[in-house]
Amino acid sequence: MCSCALIAGVLLVANAVRDDQPPQPTPAQARSVSVQDDRPARPAPRETPKPTGVPGLVPSDPVRMMIPAIGVNAPVSGLELDHTGTLQVPPADQPGLAGWYRDGTAPGAVGTAITAGHVYTPMGPGVFYRLGALTKGDTVEIVREDHRTAVFTVDAVEVHDKRDFPDEKVYGDSDRPELRVITCGGDYSRSTGYEGNVVVYATLSAVR
């Protein structure tokens, strides 16, 4: 189980001085939310899970992540929490490395698995530089230590302001196998870095 209280406010370090900007998700890739009135927008509630027809797997650590639509084929390392309760990130000198919260749900098992990686480092673009270009229906493949591959289909891609991050929506537990892929995004400031996080929401759709 992944506790949103433990990893609330995850910050991915990507504050190198730079001029180019990674792709950002369009509003069309967000979860569908009914607008009932003109009150200020609030983080969307978690949607009622829909049966996928794919049962969860026995937990097994991930070793590689592949996202064909954006050319990602990366090794995966375990991530832990620092002394403040914030999720650590892969080393900045390994921009091509993806991370997984090892004390949470294993990708493919029932629950919400959390993965994260850099969008940009002082060495250049990170593993998730093009994460914001994903669209609904794209796939994320996780190769596990048990030699099985969990295939997730993207349900939504959103960018959230770090000052109003919807912890429960992103990190909350699920009764089906789900995956979150997180990196920095949104507006960029040379003094403070990225002001938001790009979050991919995906659901287990096949096992190989």
Secondary structure, DSSP 8 states (H G I E B T S, - for coil): ---HHHHTT---------S-------GGGS------SSS-------------S--------EEEEEEGGGTEEEEEEEE-B-TTS-B----TT-TT-EEEETTS--TTSSEEEEEE--SEETTEE-TTTTGGG--TT-EEEEEETTS-EEEEEEEEEEEEEGGG--HHHHH---SSEEEEEEEEEEEEETTTEEEEEEEEEEEEEEE-
